[in-house]
Amino acid sequence: MTHPDEGDDDGVDEVLALVASQRGAERRPAPAPDDPHHATAWPAARAVAARAGATVGATRPPLRTPLDQALGRVLAEPLHALTDLPSFDTSAMDGWAVAGPGPWEIRAQGAVLAGHAPAAALDDGTAVRIATGARVPPETTAVIRSEHARTDTSGHLHARREVVPGQDIRPRGQECRAGDRLLPAGTRVTPAVLGLAAAAGYDELPTPARPRVEVLVLGDELLTAGLPHDGLIRDALGPMLGPWLTALGAETLATRWIGDDEDALAAAVTGSPADLVITTGGTASGPVDHVHPVLAKAGATLLVDGVKVRPGHPMLLARLDADRHLVGLPGNPLAAVSGLLTLAEPLLRALAGTPLPPPYSAPMADEVQGHPYDTRLVPFVYRDDRIVPLRYHGPAMLRGIAAADGMAVVPPGGARPGDALEILDLPWPGSLGDPNQGFAAARQEGVSRETSQP
């Protein structure tokens, strides 16, 4: 069973108790109370962030990235063949190139080798040794594998089995013709893609520019070293956010500690060269919550101002100008992770040309309590074909997410054992794939299905 959030600053303890009292009743969202902040539903907020990133990404010219630097990027444009593959008729095997019917007189010249000048045309009734990958001499009828041929004392070649015209010859253009589309835009560059691109004549690949991000950590109460003391706490977000954003494909320009200084925050936001500015804390309406006033003075446009999700509902997304955005994360660590998954990841993926993977789901092992009218994001581990929510999922807690395989999307009203919940992957190896390969397969197929451990 899961446990209620402990110390949740959004009052979730009370609402979870309310839901718990209704066990056995039909799970359905309760009517939402008046929402003076016009918070956006969680799925809609993600869609707004993705559209914002796609709008800017569509105007950014692609980079020409050398092959040895392109691994892990995506193609900004379709990949078209620059040449026929293969670009000439080649031998698929070590053996003999023969012309006409046999037996064949063995030509006196040496073997035809890969990478050497083209051999002279073969006359009918003649044969010549040929290596795999070598250019087939003109007028060649077939290639006979070495093990399928024998020679006699008179210098003639005999086939041990029927010879079919064209056998063991890779004809020019067998794989593709110049101009054929090999891969669509958006394809991730794997080692195999690098090999195909090289074979097709590429030295560079068109890839989107990596989004540039700057992180502004707010709060006078934060320490960057040592133990907490005298009302001061260690900053958990500064060390976490940069690597997390890098894992999403962004280039983190800097992580800066601003404190609770409105003027310093305004200067940092308006002067940042980043495509996306990330702030931590200060998104509510307290005496030192300066993000909204700074955005108003900067003439920014609020695209999302609060999201119906727990933890993390005070998050926001603003357009600073035509090319730059700001994501305001809540100051509590797990609430900030919720903001990353909800707003920052869709925007950055769209900027980088790597849209979110198709949604997929997995069955719950236990009942999980839900908010009456908001989505909940709960860290979980995968056990025995089911997902098991972790206990430490309060907005200020990182213990759960540090051990998690992913985040489960709990709909309003909660979920029963066996209910399939949408899964959010974490952007590093092993979050779901090792050793739980079934989840990876479900994600690739974009379907909801149960999986089994190897």
Secondary structure, DSSP 8 states (H G I E B T S, - for coil): -----SS-TT-HHHHHHHHHTTTTS----------TT--EEHHHHHHHHHHHHHHHHTTS--EEEEGGG-TT-B-SS-EE-SS-BSSS-EESSSEEEE-SSSSEEE-SS--B-TTS-------TTEEEEE-TT-B--TT--EEEEGGGEEE-TTSEEEESS---TTTTEE-TTSSB-TT-EEE-TT-B--HHHHHHHHHTT-SEEEE----EEEEEE--TTEESSS--BTTBEE-SHHHHHHHHHHHTT-EEEEEEE--S-HHHHHHHHHH---SEEEEES--SSSTT--HHHHHHHTT-EEEEE-EEEES-TT-EEEE-SSS-EEEEE-SSHHHHHHHIIIIIHHHHHHHTT-------EEEBSS-B---SSSEEEEEEEEETTEEEE-S--STT--HHHHH-SEEEEE-TT-B-TT-EEEEE--SSTTSSSSS-HHHHHHHHHT--------
